[in-house]
Amino acid sequence: MIWARWGGRAVDVDRTLARLRRALPEWRAPVVTEFAAAGRDPFQVLVSCLLSLRTRDETTGPASRRLFRLARTPAGLLRLSPRAIERAIYPVGFYRTKARTLRRLARALRERHE
């Protein structure tokens, strides 16, 4: 048994770790982590990450998939109108701002890497 002091009191580290191990299977990884683990393109992982800010995973995943059905690359994203991006990612939080940000990101990536 390992004991540690935390907040002025003794804590059983083994017992705490056992509780965490039991709870871990119930914890779900963020949707962005799932996209990355699935071998998605780094651009798609970045887009999903931007969409996830201030948005629940239950909204981010479907919004990302809708957008990726329309465009999977920076060039594809630039071919979409701002309104089309907004419609694809709605109801993520700040969807209008994020649509503008995604277009600026795609433009910057194209200018620097193509």
C-alpha positions in Angstrom: 0.0 0.0 0.0 1.3 3.4 -1.0 0.3 6.5 0.9 0.8 10.1 -0.2 -0.2 13.4 1.3 -2.5 15.6 -0.6 -4.3 18.7 0.7 -2.9 18.0 4.2 -4.4 14.5 4.4 -3.2 11.0 3.7 -4.4 9.4 0.5 -4.2 5.7 -0.4 -2.6 5.8 -3.8 -3.3 2.2 -4.7 -7.0 2.5 -3.9 -7.2 5.7 -5.9 -5.6 4.1 -8.9 -7.9 1.1 -8.6 -11.0 3.5 -8.7 -9.6 5.3 -11.7 -9.0 2.0 -13.6 -12.6 1.0 -12.9 -13.9 4.3 -14.2 -11.7 4.5 -17.3 -13.7 2.2 -19.5 -16.7 4.5 -19.1 -14.7 7.5 -20.2 -14.9 8.3 -23.9 -12.1 9.8 -25.8 -12.8 13.2 -27.5 -14.1 12.9 -31.0 -10.9 14.6 -32.3 -8.9 11.8 -30.7 -11.1 9.3 -32.5 -10.5 11.0 -35.8 -6.7 11.0 -35.3 -6.7 7.4 -34.2 -8.7 6.4 -37.3 -5.7 7.6 -39.4 -7.5 10.7 -40.7 -5.6 13.3 -42.7 -3.9 15.8 -40.4 -5.9 18.6 -42.0 -9.1 16.8 -41.1 -7.9 16.3 -37.5 -7.1 20.1 -37.3 -10.5 21.0 -38.8 -12.3 18.8 -36.3 -10.2 20.3 -33.5 -11.3 23.8 -34.5 -14.9 22.8 -34.7 -14.7 21.1 -31.3 -13.8 24.4 -29.5 -16.8 25.4 -27.3 -18.8 22.5 -28.8 -19.9 19.2 -27.4 -18.5 16.0 -29.0 -22.0 14.9 -29.8 -22.2 17.9 -32.2 -18.6 18.0 -33.4 -18.5 14.5 -34.8 -21.6 14.8 -37.0 -20.6 18.3 -38.1 -17.1 17.2 -39.1 -18.5 14.3 -41.1 -21.0 16.5 -42.9 -18.2 18.9 -43.8 -15.8 16.2 -44.9 -18.5 14.8 -47.2 -18.3 18.1 -49.0 -14.5 18.8 -48.7 -11.6 16.8 -47.4 -8.7 19.1 -48.4 -7.8 22.8 -48.1 -8.5 23.2 -51.9 -11.9 21.5 -51.5 -12.8 23.7 -48.6 -11.9 26.8 -50.6 -14.3 25.7 -53.4 -17.2 25.9 -50.9 -19.0 29.1 -50.3 -18.9 30.4 -46.7 -22.6 29.7 -46.5 -22.1 26.1 -47.5 -19.5 25.6 -44.8 -21.8 27.3 -42.3 -24.7 25.0 -43.2 -22.4 21.9 -43.0 -21.0 22.7 -39.5 -24.2 24.1 -37.9 -25.0 23.7 -35.0 -21.4 23.9 -33.7 -20.9 26.9 -31.4 -19.8 30.1 -33.3 -20.4 28.3 -36.6 -20.2 31.6 -38.7 -16.9 32.5 -37.1 -15.5 29.0 -37.4 -16.6 28.9 -41.1 -14.5 32.1 -41.8 -11.6 30.7 -39.8 -11.7 27.4 -41.7 -11.5 29.3 -45.0 -8.6 31.4 -43.8 -6.8 28.3 -42.6 -7.3 26.6 -45.9 -6.1 29.7 -47.8 -3.0 29.9 -45.6 -2.2 26.2 -46.0 -2.6 26.5 -49.8 -0.3 29.5 -50.0 2.4 27.9 -47.8 2.3 24.3 -48.9 1.1 24.0 -52.5 
